[in-house]
Amino acid sequence: MTTHHGKIALVTGANKGLGIEIARLLGEAGVTVLVGARSAEAGTAAAAVLQGEGLDAHFLAIDVTDPVSIEAAARAIEAKWGRLDILVNNAAVSLEPGVAPSQSQPDLFRRTYETNVFGLVAVIQAMIPLLRKSRSGRIVNMSTGLASLALTSGPEAPFQASRLLAYNSSKTAVNAITVQFANELRADGIKVNAANPGLCATDLSRGQGRPPREGAKVPVGLALIDDDGPSGGLFGENGAAPW
Ligand SMILES: NC(=O)c1ccc[n+]([C@@H]2O[C@H](COP(=O)([O-])OP(=O)(O)OC[C@H]3O[C@@H](n4cnc5c(N)ncnc54)[C@H](OP(=O)(O)O)[C@@H]3O)[C@@H](O)[C@H]2O)c1
């Protein structure tokens, strides 16, 4: 059986929602978890909860829209752990519930992309040198069924009614970005996959969906995937999912 003890994982946006559940499941698997959060108060509290459960969890300040914060986080990981085995890009925003594409505001669109797309890329780029020091680096990018062109296109598509212009398209970009990094990092043995957790009850979903711990199993499965596992794919609870 593969042991995950000794592995170091960073989960961004891990102070609540799916992020803390991903951190919890990784911790329960024996992984040392860096609880990434932009709020020191919320991040410290989340890490304390996980520590109270006997998990090896540590708060790490990281605002994915702030290059200085990202660089500081990378330096802190380098100084204390010297490498990173798992990066879960979980932090994201959804700012336009109920707003039709024709009414979406440019500022809202930019802010969504700053976090969900540019922030995600900046974090990956900053962490690649640390992931290259791992024996089996893993990157998991949080996606959604709403990112799927197959599942949203046409009047009969299951998610055609979810018309979140900025959020959905930002996550479609995340899918494409996943493929690009997977192709570059394959030679380094670093696997890069996208995870669709399904609808989970968090602040982002306004409390709709199943318990976040259930959804968190999808990204955690990809974070702990064996060396012969896939890279450059999109996966949900039932395996490979449509782009
Ligand atoms: N919930 C669902 O049904 C669902 C379905 C599919 C995919 N997802 C994806 O799952 C991931 C987690 O979503 P969630 O539902 O758990 O949402 P959530 O409860 O709203 O949590 C989002 C997390 O991201 C953090 N965050 C936002 N902007 C950040 C920034 N600039 N820097 C660092 N952290 C930042 C938030 O921190 P603050 O507390 O400081 O705001 C929070 O910790 C997202 O990528 C989302 O797209 C969710």
The ligand as an ORCA input file, in Angstrom:
! r2SCAN-3c Opt
* xyz 0 1
  N     -19.155     24.301     -3.817
  C     -19.390     23.728     -4.989
  O     -20.501     23.239     -5.256
  C     -18.291     23.645     -6.020
  C     -18.557     22.903     -7.177
  C     -17.563     22.795     -8.143
  C     -16.331     23.399     -7.923
  N     -16.097     24.111     -6.784
  C     -14.775     24.724     -6.623
  O     -14.246     24.326     -5.369
  C     -13.363     25.340     -4.889
  C     -13.729     25.710     -3.466
  O     -15.032     26.258     -3.496
  P     -15.968     26.337     -2.218
  O     -17.309     25.944     -2.680
  O     -15.358     25.668     -1.065
  O     -15.995     27.923     -1.996
  P     -15.912     28.841     -0.679
  O     -16.529     28.139      0.472
  O     -16.427     30.156     -1.101
  O     -14.336     28.923     -0.406
  C     -13.503     29.589     -1.294
  C     -12.150     29.716     -0.668
  O     -11.298     30.439     -1.565
  C     -10.679     31.458     -0.817
  N     -10.248     32.590     -1.638
  C     -10.982     33.390     -2.419
  N     -10.195     34.332     -2.969
  C      -8.941     34.103     -2.523
  C      -7.695     34.742     -2.719
  N      -7.563     35.841     -3.488
  N      -6.597     34.217     -2.113
  C      -6.709     33.128     -1.331
  N      -7.864     32.512     -1.068
  C      -8.975     33.001     -1.666
  C     -11.712     31.881      0.210
  O     -11.104     32.633      1.237
  P     -11.953     33.701      2.137
  O     -12.634     32.905      3.208
  O     -10.891     34.615      2.653
  O     -12.930     34.370      1.214
  C     -12.170     30.509      0.661
  O     -11.254     29.936      1.558
  C     -13.457     26.491     -5.881
  O     -12.386     26.404     -6.795
  C     -14.778     26.238     -6.588
  O     -14.804     26.792     -7.880
  C     -17.059     24.247     -5.836
*
